[in-house]
C-alpha cells in the first residue's frame, strides 16, 4: 500500500509539474493573444486612418478633376472670345482701309474740282478779257 501511495504521489507530482507547464504555456499563449489583440487594434486603427486618408485623397482628386474640366472650359471660352475679337479686328482694319481709300479718292476729287474751278476761273477771266476786247473792237467799229 505504501508503494501504491508512493506511486500515487509520484503521479501527483508528475501531474502537478505537467499542470504548471500547461499553466506557463497557457500564460504565454494568453500574453501572445493580448499582444496580437493589441496589434490587431493598432492595425484596425491604422486601416481606419488610411481609409480616411484615402477618402480625402479621392475627394482631392475629384476636386482636381473638376478644376481641370473647369479650366479647360474657361480656356476654350477665352480662345473663342480671342478668335471673335481677332475677326472683329480684321473687319475693323478692312473698314479702316476702305475709309482711307475713300478719303484718298475724295481728296483726289477735291483736287480735281479745285483744278477745274481754277481752270474755269482762268477761263472766266479770259472770257471777260475777250469780251472787253470785243467791246473795244465794237467801239472802234
C-alpha positions as CSV (number, residue, x, y, z in Angstrom):
1,X,0.0,0.0,0.0
2,X,2.8,2.3,0.7
3,X,4.2,1.6,-2.7
4,X,0.8,2.5,-4.1
5,X,0.8,5.7,-2.1
6,X,4.3,6.5,-3.2
7,X,3.4,5.7,-6.8
8,X,0.3,8.0,-6.5
9,X,2.4,10.7,-5.0
10,X,4.8,10.4,-7.9
11,X,1.9,10.6,-10.3
12,X,0.5,13.7,-8.5
13,X,3.9,15.4,-8.6
14,X,4.2,14.5,-12.3
15,X,0.7,15.9,-13.0
16,X,1.5,18.9,-10.8
17,X,4.6,19.6,-13.0
18,X,2.6,19.0,-16.1
19,X,-0.2,21.3,-14.8
20,X,2.4,24.0,-14.0
21,X,3.9,23.6,-17.5
22,X,0.5,23.9,-19.0
23,X,-0.3,27.0,-16.9
24,X,3.0,28.5,-18.1
25,X,2.2,27.6,-21.7
26,X,-1.4,29.0,-21.2
27,X,0.0,32.2,-19.7
28,X,2.4,32.5,-22.7
29,X,-0.4,31.9,-25.1
30,X,-2.6,34.5,-23.2
31,X,0.3,37.0,-23.5
32,X,0.7,36.3,-27.2
33,X,-3.1,36.7,-27.6
34,X,-3.1,40.0,-25.8
35,X,-0.1,41.2,-27.9
36,X,-1.9,40.0,-31.1
37,X,-5.1,41.8,-29.9
38,X,-3.1,45.0,-29.4
39,X,-1.5,44.6,-32.8
40,X,-4.9,43.9,-34.4
41,X,-6.4,47.0,-32.7
42,X,-3.4,49.1,-33.9
43,X,-3.8,47.7,-37.5
44,X,-7.6,48.4,-37.4
45,X,-6.9,51.9,-36.3
46,X,-4.3,52.3,-39.0
47,X,-6.7,50.9,-41.6
48,X,-9.4,53.3,-40.4
49,X,-6.9,56.2,-40.6
50,X,-5.8,55.0,-44.1
51,X,-9.5,54.8,-45.2
52,X,-9.9,58.4,-44.0
53,X,-6.8,59.5,-45.9
54,X,-8.0,57.6,-48.9
55,X,-11.3,59.3,-48.8
56,X,-9.6,62.7,-48.5
57,X,-7.3,61.8,-51.5
58,X,-10.3,60.7,-53.5
59,X,-12.1,64.0,-52.7
60,X,-9.0,66.0,-53.6
61,X,-8.7,64.0,-56.9
62,X,-12.3,64.7,-57.7
63,X,-11.8,68.4,-56.9
64,X,-8.7,68.5,-59.1
65,X,-10.6,66.8,-62.0
66,X,-13.4,69.3,-61.6
67,X,-10.9,72.2,-61.6
68,X,-9.2,70.7,-64.7
69,X,-12.6,70.5,-66.5
70,X,-13.5,74.0,-65.4
71,X,-10.1,75.3,-66.5
72,X,-10.4,73.6,-69.9
73,X,-13.9,75.1,-70.4
74,X,-12.7,78.5,-69.4
75,X,-9.7,78.2,-71.8
76,X,-12.0,77.2,-74.6
77,X,-14.2,80.2,-73.9
78,X,-11.2,82.5,-73.9
79,X,-10.0,81.0,-77.2
80,X,-13.4,81.6,-78.7
81,X,-13.5,85.2,-77.4
82,X,-10.0,85.7,-78.8
83,X,-11.0,84.4,-82.2
84,X,-14.1,86.6,-82.2
85,X,-12.1,89.6,-81.3
86,X,-9.5,88.8,-84.0
87,X,-12.2,88.6,-86.6
88,X,-13.7,91.9,-85.4
89,X,-10.2,93.4,-85.5
90,X,-9.7,92.2,-89.0
91,X,-13.0,93.6,-90.1
92,X,-12.2,96.9,-88.4
93,X,-8.9,97.0,-90.2
94,X,-10.6,96.3,-93.6
95,X,-13.2,99.0,-92.9
96,X,-10.3,101.4,-91.9
97,X,-8.5,100.7,-95.2
98,X,-11.7,101.3,-97.1
99,X,-12.2,104.6,-95.3
100,X,-8.6,105.6,-96.1
101,X,-9.1,104.7,-99.8
102,X,-12.4,106.6,-99.9
103,X,-10.7,109.6,-98.2
104,X,-7.8,109.5,-100.7
105,X,-10.4,109.2,-103.6
106,X,-12.3,112.1,-102.1
107,X,-9.1,114.2,-101.8
108,X,-8.3,113.4,-105.5
109,X,-11.8,114.5,-106.5
110,X,-11.5,117.7,-104.4
111,X,-8.1,118.4,-106.1
112,X,-9.7,117.8,-109.5
113,X,-12.6,120.0,-108.6
114,X,-10.2,122.7,-107.4
115,X,-8.2,122.4,-110.6
116,X,-11.5,122.6,-112.6
117,X,-12.6,125.6,-110.7
118,X,-9.2,127.2,-111.2
119,X,-9.4,126.4,-114.9
120,X,-12.9,127.8,-115.1
121,X,-11.9,130.9,-113.2
122,X,-9.0,131.3,-115.5
123,X,-11.4,130.7,-118.4
124,X,-13.8,133.3,-116.9
125,X,-11.0,135.8,-116.8
126,X,-10.2,135.0,-120.4
127,X,-13.8,135.3,-121.4
128,X,-14.1,138.7,-119.6
129,X,-10.9,139.8,-121.3
130,X,-12.1,138.7,-124.7
131,X,-15.5,140.4,-124.0
132,X,-13.5,143.5,-123.1
133,X,-11.6,143.3,-126.4
134,X,-14.8,142.6,-128.4
135,X,-16.4,145.6,-126.8
136,X,-13.3,147.7,-127.7
137,X,-13.4,146.4,-131.2
138,X,-17.1,147.2,-131.5
139,X,-16.5,150.6,-130.3
140,X,-13.8,151.0,-132.8
141,X,-16.1,149.9,-135.5
